[in-house]
Amino acid sequence: MILIFHKISGVIIIIVYSYIFTNMGDYYPGLKAAWEVDYGRRTVVGAGFVTLLPFVASALFIFPRYFSEKFSLKTGFFPEAVFGPCSFIFLGYLLLIFDIALLQLFK
């Protein structure tokens, strides 16, 4: 039940952030200016990081078991994952909160 809630919320996050980033000038004019600046590569990389971070968080919400199997540490004798799916859901929440804080800098 909890995983279904997070899968649905991951899809909603993708829809909301896709709308926000397609209309970036209305909501975050500073982020749009960072994408359009021609001072160097660093500003574009930073803006890309802020733009892609919620999609990584939603991937952690939608596929927590996959990330648990592929990216978690394994125990010594038994090939069990040390971090379960709930750990990656928690990491998704942390990434989402971090991205919301970074987006507030671009308002």
Backbone as CSV, one residue per row, in Angstrom:
resi,resn,N_x,N_y,N_z,CA_x,CA_y,CA_z,C_x,C_y,C_z
1,MET,0.822,-1.196,0.000,0.000,0.000,0.000,0.866,1.260,0.000
2,ILE,1.940,1.243,0.794,2.811,2.404,0.854,3.546,2.584,-0.471
3,LEU,3.971,1.476,-1.076,4.686,1.584,-2.348,3.775,2.092,-3.459
4,ILE,2.496,1.720,-3.418,1.558,2.214,-4.431,1.377,3.722,-4.285
5,PHE,1.273,4.193,-3.035,1.148,5.635,-2.792,2.364,6.382,-3.344
6,HIS,3.541,5.828,-3.141,4.746,6.509,-3.611,4.887,6.433,-5.129
7,LYS,4.402,5.364,-5.738,4.428,5.304,-7.205,3.505,6.360,-7.803
8,ILE,2.325,6.507,-7.210,1.391,7.522,-7.695,1.954,8.920,-7.458
9,SER,2.542,9.139,-6.284,3.114,10.461,-6.014,4.314,10.736,-6.917
10,GLY,5.087,9.718,-7.294,6.188,9.899,-8.226,5.708,10.343,-9.599
11,VAL,4.612,9.769,-10.057,4.047,10.173,-11.349,3.511,11.603,-11.261
12,ILE,2.879,11.950,-10.143,2.373,13.312,-9.964,3.529,14.312,-9.929
13,ILE,4.632,13.951,-9.291,5.805,14.829,-9.254,6.348,15.060,-10.655
14,ILE,6.387,14.007,-11.465,6.861,14.160,-12.845,5.955,15.108,-13.626
15,ILE,4.653,14.967,-13.463,3.710,15.827,-14.187,3.847,17.277,-13.741
16,VAL,3.898,17.509,-12.428,3.972,18.877,-11.908,5.277,19.547,-12.308
17,TYR,6.399,18.853,-12.134,7.678,19.466,-12.476,7.847,19.618,-13.985
18,SER,7.263,18.750,-14.776,7.314,18.947,-16.232,6.575,20.213,-16.624
19,TYR,5.429,20.451,-15.976,4.691,21.682,-16.253,5.475,22.904,-15.797
20,ILE,6.081,22.801,-14.606,6.848,23.939,-14.088,8.037,24.253,-14.987
21,PHE,8.751,23.232,-15.437,9.953,23.482,-16.221,9.658,23.841,-17.670
22,THR,8.475,23.502,-18.185,8.141,23.979,-19.527,7.691,25.432,-19.492
23,ASN,7.154,25.886,-18.366,6.774,27.292,-18.192,7.715,27.946,-17.188
24,MET,8.992,27.757,-17.359,9.992,28.152,-16.383,10.045,29.660,-16.169
25,GLY,9.822,30.422,-17.192,9.908,31.871,-17.070,8.841,32.456,-16.168
26,ASP,7.705,31.791,-16.069,6.630,32.293,-15.221,6.896,32.036,-13.742
27,TYR,7.429,30.853,-13.423,7.598,30.453,-12.033,8.990,30.754,-11.486
28,TYR,10.010,30.459,-12.268,11.389,30.627,-11.820,12.188,31.376,-12.881
29,PRO,12.068,32.689,-12.924,12.805,33.440,-13.954,14.316,33.375,-13.766
30,GLY,14.783,33.209,-12.545,16.223,33.087,-12.325,16.786,31.811,-12.913
31,LEU,16.016,30.730,-12.861,16.459,29.470,-13.451,16.473,29.555,-14.968
32,LYS,15.504,30.245,-15.513,15.500,30.437,-16.969,16.686,31.287,-17.397
33,ALA,17.009,32.293,-16.611,18.167,33.123,-16.933,19.467,32.326,-16.809
34,ALA,19.512,31.394,-15.857,20.713,30.556,-15.722,20.871,29.627,-16.916
35,TRP,19.763,29.176,-17.486,19.855,28.338,-18.686,20.305,29.137,-19.892
36,GLU,19.925,30.418,-19.943,20.206,31.222,-21.129,21.509,31.998,-21.059
37,VAL,22.181,32.002,-19.916,23.404,32.783,-19.764,24.527,32.152,-20.579
38,ASP,25.422,32.987,-21.046,26.503,32.497,-21.884,27.866,32.768,-21.238
39,TYR,27.934,32.681,-19.909,29.192,32.943,-19.210,30.078,31.719,-19.108
40,GLY,29.550,30.583,-19.328,30.351,29.381,-19.225,29.470,28.179,-18.952
41,ARG,30.129,27.107,-18.755,29.421,25.840,-18.626,28.888,25.608,-17.214
42,ARG,29.457,26.247,-16.209,29.091,25.972,-14.828,27.650,26.336,-14.509
43,THR,27.179,27.438,-15.035,25.807,27.838,-14.730,24.808,26.884,-15.374
44,VAL,25.111,26.423,-16.566,24.206,25.492,-17.244,24.207,24.141,-16.537
45,VAL,25.359,23.702,-16.044,25.428,22.442,-15.312,24.653,22.555,-14.009
46,GLY,24.768,23.677,-13.325,24.014,23.872,-12.089,22.521,23.930,-12.338
47,ALA,22.106,24.611,-13.387,20.691,24.676,-13.727,20.173,23.301,-14.146
48,GLY,20.997,22.539,-14.842,20.604,21.179,-15.213,20.472,20.273,-14.001
49,PHE,21.350,20.463,-13.025,21.269,19.700,-11.787,19.963,19.987,-11.062
50,VAL,19.596,21.258,-10.969,18.349,21.632,-10.299,17.150,21.124,-11.091
51,THR,17.253,21.089,-12.394,16.141,20.634,-13.222,15.966,19.119,-13.162
52,LEU,17.042,18.364,-13.128,16.939,16.903,-13.161,16.743,16.258,-11.793
53,LEU,17.003,16.977,-10.728,16.917,16.403,-9.392,15.523,15.890,-9.020
54,PRO,14.422,16.583,-9.339,13.110,16.014,-8.993,12.765,14.769,-9.801
55,PHE,13.316,14.642,-10.995,13.052,13.447,-11.784,13.800,12.242,-11.229
56,VAL,14.972,12.474,-10.657,15.691,11.396,-9.971,14.929,10.992,-8.718
57,ALA,14.395,11.981,-7.996,13.608,11.682,-6.795,12.350,10.897,-7.145
58,SER,11.697,11.252,-8.237,10.506,10.504,-8.626,10.854,9.104,-9.107
59,ALA,12.019,8.928,-9.705,12.453,7.569,-10.068,12.684,6.734,-8.814
60,LEU,13.207,7.355,-7.766,13.362,6.638,-6.496,12.012,6.291,-5.884
61,PHE,11.006,7.133,-6.104,9.657,6.829,-5.614,8.998,5.704,-6.412
62,ILE,9.194,5.711,-7.712,8.493,4.747,-8.568,9.159,3.373,-8.521
63,PHE,10.482,3.318,-8.512,11.203,2.045,-8.560,12.110,1.833,-7.347
64,PRO,11.589,1.820,-6.129,12.491,1.674,-4.976,13.095,0.277,-4.864
65,ARG,12.371,-0.740,-5.292,12.922,-2.105,-5.218,14.074,-2.295,-6.195
66,TYR,13.979,-1.701,-7.359,15.058,-1.793,-8.336,16.320,-1.145,-7.782
67,PHE,16.188,0.050,-7.221,17.351,0.729,-6.664,17.899,-0.019,-5.461
68,SER,17.018,-0.663,-4.703,17.476,-1.448,-3.560,18.278,-2.661,-4.008
69,GLU,17.854,-3.302,-5.076,18.568,-4.479,-5.568,19.871,-4.115,-6.279
70,LYS,19.875,-3.029,-7.019,21.038,-2.696,-7.844,22.090,-1.851,-7.128
71,PHE,21.663,-0.929,-6.286,22.597,0.057,-5.750,22.839,-0.052,-4.257
72,SER,22.217,-1.007,-3.595,22.429,-1.158,-2.166,23.631,-2.061,-1.907
73,LEU,24.241,-1.876,-0.759,25.337,-2.742,-0.362,24.798,-4.137,-0.079
74,LYS,25.604,-5.143,-0.309,25.201,-6.535,-0.059,25.911,-7.038,1.185
75,THR,25.251,-7.953,1.903,25.894,-8.553,3.070,26.928,-9.567,2.615
76,GLY,27.753,-9.997,3.525,28.880,-10.858,3.183,28.500,-12.210,2.613
77,PHE,27.819,-13.027,3.380,27.560,-14.388,2.941,26.288,-14.496,2.118
78,PHE,25.251,-13.822,2.530,23.984,-13.860,1.803,23.872,-12.612,0.925
79,PRO,23.396,-12.762,-0.291,23.301,-11.581,-1.173,22.044,-10.743,-0.886
80,GLU,21.875,-10.330,0.348,20.733,-9.500,0.707,21.159,-8.038,0.728
81,ALA,20.245,-7.197,0.358,20.532,-5.768,0.330,20.514,-5.209,1.754
82,VAL,21.481,-4.373,2.050,21.544,-3.751,3.372,20.463,-2.690,3.510
83,PHE,20.295,-1.877,2.472,19.274,-0.837,2.473,18.066,-1.322,1.697
84,GLY,16.915,-1.301,2.331,15.687,-1.758,1.694,15.063,-0.676,0.837
85,PRO,13.917,-0.976,0.246,13.232,0.014,-0.599,12.830,1.273,0.156
86,CYS,12.511,1.140,1.430,12.110,2.322,2.209,13.255,3.314,2.364
87,SER,14.473,2.831,2.366,15.631,3.726,2.447,15.739,4.595,1.193
88,PHE,15.437,4.016,0.054,15.520,4.783,-1.184,14.328,5.725,-1.339
89,ILE,13.187,5.367,-0.762,12.061,6.302,-0.732,12.420,7.501,0.141
90,PHE,13.058,7.244,1.279,13.503,8.329,2.152,14.520,9.212,1.436
91,LEU,15.437,8.611,0.691,16.396,9.385,-0.093,15.689,10.235,-1.146
92,GLY,14.613,9.707,-1.727,13.828,10.484,-2.686,13.196,11.701,-2.041
93,TYR,12.696,11.535,-0.804,12.152,12.685,-0.082,13.235,13.722,0.201
94,LEU,14.414,13.275,0.588,15.507,14.215,0.847,15.904,14.981,-0.415
95,LEU,15.969,14.277,-1.539,16.314,14.942,-2.803,15.238,15.938,-3.205
96,LEU,13.981,15.590,-2.959,12.891,16.490,-3.311,12.906,17.742,-2.435
97,ILE,13.160,17.580,-1.150,13.246,18.738,-0.257,14.442,19.615,-0.644
98,PHE,15.559,18.983,-0.970,16.747,19.723,-1.397,16.473,20.500,-2.677
99,ASP,15.732,19.897,-3.611,15.425,20.577,-4.862,14.459,21.737,-4.635
100,ILE,13.496,21.571,-3.766,12.577,22.670,-3.473,13.345,23.836,-2.855
101,ALA,14.296,23.535,-1.977,15.115,24.606,-1.382,15.966,25.283,-2.451
102,LEU,16.526,24.526,-3.382,17.322,25.149,-4.452,16.458,25.967,-5.402
103,LEU,15.251,25.499,-5.660,14.379,26.265,-6.556,13.964,27.594,-5.942
104,GLN,13.898,27.670,-4.619,13.538,28.935,-3.986,14.620,29.993,-4.201
105,LEU,15.829,29.563,-4.458,16.897,30.516,-4.749,16.730,31.164,-6.120
106,PHE,16.013,30.518,-7.017,15.871,31.006,-8.389,14.584,31.808,-8.604
107,LYS,13.814,32.038,-7.574,12.570,32.819,-7.753,12.851,34.261,-8.025
